[in-house]
Amino acid sequence: MDVKNKILVLGRPEINKAGLVSSVMAGTALEPCVASSEASAQIAWDIDTRYYTAQTEFWVDSTEPLSTAHTELVQNWLSSPSTRPSIPIDTSTHELHDSLSTLVDAIVFVFNPRDSTSFTDILPWAQFAIDHEPSILLCVAVSDTKVGGMDGQKDEWFDWCVQMGWEWVDLTDVDPESEYSVERVRDALVANEWATMVPKANSKTGPKTDHTPDSNVDIHADSNADHTPEPAIDAPPEQRDEWNMFDKIASAVDPRRVTELHQRLFTQTPQSDMSELMSQLHSLRTEIAQLDPETARTRAAELALALGKHTL
């Protein structure tokens, strides 16, 4: 039986994809090193958080440079990301995509911005995302050193990702206060609702499951949770109900929507244009008000997180 719990990590052979996977699993920064000599690898990852466990697997594979025609198509697309050209995909690639669609629920595309042509390798996987809609789509820029002086090119890649529903994660950003990090890649993957997810019984006050934590333990989730006051076991029913509602909303929040909202409010809107920002907020509030109560609470929480993200 096919299980949709695979994380496809793609990039050219010279890119340190295995190093990125190791850093994501360990929750550490990406260390500059040479790429693995292996063209592909399968690496099991048991996610273990305060609330659930899930068995996942990284499938690491290498891409190959596309034809000149494909490269030109991507370059033209980058100059006008709101347009969506017809992507030429051959029969064998379509068959590969179809076979992967029942297994893969996340794609992490990795490229080196110092070689701008390596971004074009995302083209067939952009079509995969359109056709099969995996839950997580990450476009990660990596390099042995920080990459500055490419703001115009990076803006094009960023705009394309926003339009196509991919999350842009620039690990080469020279800004010391950059929001981009390996931890963000990890958080996005941990937050997904995996097909293999097993909730922990009474995760707030009860014992942990028999799953033994290892180096893959979600340290980030546990350390954050430690700062949240927990109701006592004998707390009044209404207090326990409030925490249950909090847990329900928190589990429904989609980090991709939070990022997209943040980009919509603070990247696509000039920060000096306060009237436009207020108009955007009013529009979002109107949209949320039209939803059913449960969905509205989740969307309101995502909007609050997007606003809070800007103030951090």
C-alpha positions in Angstrom: 0.0 0.0 0.0 1.3 3.4 -1.0 1.9 5.8 1.9 2.1 9.6 1.1 4.9 10.4 3.6 7.9 11.1 1.3 9.9 14.3 1.2 11.5 14.8 -2.2 14.7 16.8 -2.1 15.9 17.8 -5.5 18.9 19.8 -6.8 22.0 19.4 -9.0 24.7 16.9 -8.0 27.1 19.5 -6.8 24.6 20.9 -4.3 24.8 19.8 -0.7 21.4 18.3 -0.5 22.3 15.5 2.0 23.9 18.1 4.3 20.7 20.1 4.2 18.7 17.0 5.1 21.0 16.2 8.0 20.7 19.7 9.3 16.9 19.6 9.1 16.8 16.4 11.0 19.1 17.6 13.7 17.7 21.1 13.9 21.1 22.7 13.3 22.5 25.3 10.8 23.7 24.1 7.4 27.5 23.7 7.5 29.5 24.3 4.2 30.7 21.0 2.9 31.1 19.2 -0.4 28.1 17.4 -1.8 27.7 13.7 -1.3 29.1 11.5 -4.1 25.8 9.5 -4.1 23.4 10.7 -6.7 20.4 9.6 -4.7 19.5 8.5 -1.2 16.6 7.5 1.0 16.8 8.7 4.6 14.2 7.8 7.2 13.0 10.6 9.5 10.8 9.8 12.5 9.2 13.1 13.6 8.5 13.2 17.3 6.8 16.3 18.7 4.9 17.1 21.8 1.7 16.3 20.1 2.3 13.6 17.5 4.8 11.2 15.9 5.0 10.5 12.2 7.3 8.3 10.1 8.5 10.1 7.0 11.3 9.6 4.5 13.6 11.9 2.6 14.1 10.9 -1.0 17.2 12.8 -2.2 17.8 12.9 -6.0 19.7 15.0 -8.5 18.3 17.1 -11.3 19.9 17.6 -14.7 20.3 20.9 -16.6 17.4 21.5 -18.9 17.5 22.3 -22.6 18.1 25.9 -23.9 14.4 26.1 -24.8 13.3 25.2 -21.3 15.8 27.7 -19.8 14.5 30.5 -22.0 10.9 29.6 -20.9 11.9 29.9 -17.3 13.7 33.2 -17.8 10.6 34.7 -19.6 8.4 33.3 -16.9 10.5 35.0 -14.2 10.1 38.4 -15.9 6.3 37.9 -15.7 5.5 35.5 -12.9 1.7 36.2 -13.0 1.5 34.5 -16.4 1.5 30.7 -16.4 3.0 29.3 -19.7 2.4 25.8 -20.9 5.2 23.7 -19.5 6.4 21.1 -22.0 6.7 17.7 -20.2 7.5 14.5 -22.0 5.6 11.3 -21.5 8.3 9.6 -19.3 8.3 12.6 -17.0 4.5 12.6 -16.8 4.6 8.9 -15.9 7.2 9.5 -13.2 5.1 12.3 -11.7 2.1 10.1 -11.7 3.9 7.4 -9.8 5.3 9.8 -7.3 2.0 11.6 -6.7 0.8 8.8 -4.3 4.0 8.9 -2.3 5.3 12.4 -2.1 3.7 15.1 0.0 6.6 17.6 0.2 9.1 18.9 -2.3 12.3 20.7 -1.2 13.9 22.1 -4.3 17.5 23.3 -3.6 19.6 25.4 -5.9 22.7 27.7 -5.8 22.0 31.3 -6.6 25.6 31.7 -7.7 24.6 29.5 -10.7 21.3 31.1 -11.7 20.7 28.5 -14.3 20.3 25.9 -11.6 17.0 27.5 -10.7 15.5 26.5 -14.0 15.6 22.8 -12.9 12.5 23.6 -10.9 10.4 23.7 -14.1 9.2 20.1 -14.3 8.5 20.1 -10.6 6.5 23.2 -10.9 4.3 21.2 -13.2 4.2 18.3 -10.7 3.0 20.8 -8.1 0.3 22.1 -10.4 -1.0 18.6 -11.3 -0.7 16.9 -7.9 -0.7 19.6 -5.2 1.7 18.2 -2.6 1.2 19.9 0.8 4.6 21.4 1.2 6.6 23.2 -1.5 9.9 24.8 -0.5 12.5 26.5 -2.8 15.7 26.7 -0.8 18.8 28.8 -1.9 22.1 27.4 -0.6 25.7 28.2 -1.1 29.0 27.7 0.7 29.0 31.5 1.5 26.4 34.2 1.9 25.4 35.7 -1.4 25.0 39.5 -1.7 24.5 41.8 -4.6 21.8 39.7 -6.3 18.7 41.5 -4.9 17.2 41.9 -8.4 17.6 38.3 -9.3 16.5 37.1 -5.9 13.4 39.3 -6.1 12.5 37.5 -9.4 12.8 34.1 -7.8 10.9 35.3 -4.7 8.0 36.7 -6.8 7.8 33.5 -8.9 7.6 31.4 -5.7 4.8 33.6 -4.3 2.8 33.4 -7.5 3.3 29.6 -7.8 2.7 28.7 -4.1 6.2 27.8 -3.2 7.8 29.1 0.0 11.1 30.9 -0.6 13.8 30.1 1.9 17.1 32.0 1.2 19.9 30.4 3.3 22.4 32.7 1.5 20.8 35.9 2.8 23.5 38.3 4.0 21.0 40.1 6.4 22.1 39.0 10.0 18.4 39.4 11.1 17.1 37.3 8.2 14.0 35.2 8.9 15.4 32.4 6.6 17.0 29.4 8.3 17.2 25.6 8.3 14.8 25.8 11.2 12.2 27.3 8.9 12.5 24.3 6.6 12.2 22.0 9.5 9.2 23.8 10.9 7.4 23.6 7.6 7.9 19.9 7.4 7.0 19.2 11.0 3.8 21.2 10.7 2.5 19.1 7.9 -0.4 16.7 8.5 1.4 13.6 7.4 -0.5 10.4 6.4 1.5 8.5 9.1 0.7 11.0 11.9 -0.2 9.4 15.2 -1.5 11.8 17.9 -0.1 11.4 21.4 -2.8 10.6 23.9 -3.5 13.5 26.3 -0.4 15.3 25.1 -0.9 18.2 27.5 -0.9 16.3 30.8 -0.5 12.6 30.0 2.6 10.4 29.5 4.4 10.3 26.2 3.9 7.4 23.9 6.3 4.4 23.7 8.2 6.1 20.9 11.7 6.7 22.1 13.0 10.2 21.3 16.3 10.3 19.4 18.3 12.9 17.6 15.2 13.7 15.5 13.2 14.9 18.5 11.5 18.2 17.7 13.5 20.3 20.1 12.0 23.5 18.7 8.4 22.5 19.4 9.1 21.2 22.9 11.1 24.2 24.0 8.4 26.6 22.8 5.7 24.5 24.6 7.6 24.7 27.9 6.9 28.5 28.0 3.2 27.9 27.8 1.3 27.6 31.1 -0.6 24.3 31.2 -3.9 23.7 33.1 -3.7 21.4 36.0 -5.2 18.0 35.7 -8.0 19.1 38.1 -8.5 22.4 36.3 -12.1 23.5 35.8 -13.8 22.1 32.7 -14.1 25.5 31.0 -10.3 26.0 31.4 -9.6 22.6 29.9 -12.0 23.4 27.0 -10.1 26.6 26.3 -6.8 24.7 26.0 -8.5 22.1 23.8 -9.7 24.8 21.5 -6.2 26.4 21.5 -4.7 23.0 20.5 -7.3 22.5 17.8 -6.6 26.0 16.3 -2.9 25.6 16.5 -2.9 22.2 14.8 -5.0 23.7 11.9 -2.8 26.7 11.3 -1.0 26.4 8.0 2.6 27.9 8.0 2.4 28.4 4.3 -0.6 30.6 4.6 1.1 32.6 7.4 4.1 33.2 5.2 1.9 34.1 2.2 -0.1 36.6 4.3 3.1 38.1 5.6 4.4 38.5 2.1 1.1 39.9 0.9 1.0 42.5 3.7 4.6 43.5 4.1 6.5 42.6 0.9 4.0 43.2 -1.9 2.6 46.3 -0.2 5.0 49.3 0.2 5.7 49.7 4.0 5.3 53.5 3.6 1.7 53.1 2.3 -0.2 52.7 5.5 -3.6 53.3 3.8 -3.0 50.4 1.5 -2.0 48.2 4.5 -5.1 49.1 6.3 -7.2 48.4 3.2 -5.6 44.9 2.9 -6.4 44.2 6.6 -10.0 45.3 6.2 -10.3 43.1 3.1 -8.9 40.1 5.0 -11.2 40.8 7.9 -14.2 40.8 5.5 -13.1 37.5 3.9 -12.7 35.9 7.3 -16.1 37.1 8.5 -17.7 35.2 5.7 -16.3 31.8 6.7 -17.8 29.3 9.0 -16.8 29.9 12.7 -14.2 27.1 12.9 -12.4 28.1 9.7 -12.6 31.8 10.7 -10.8 31.2 14.0 -8.0 29.4 12.1 -7.7 32.2 9.5 -7.7 34.8 12.2 -4.9 33.0 14.1 -2.9 32.8 10.8 -3.4 36.6 10.3 -2.3 37.3 13.8 0.8 35.2 13.3 1.6 37.0 10.1 1.3 40.3 11.8 3.4 39.1 14.8 6.0 37.8 12.5 6.6 41.3 11.1 7.2 42.7 14.6 9.7 40.1 15.7 
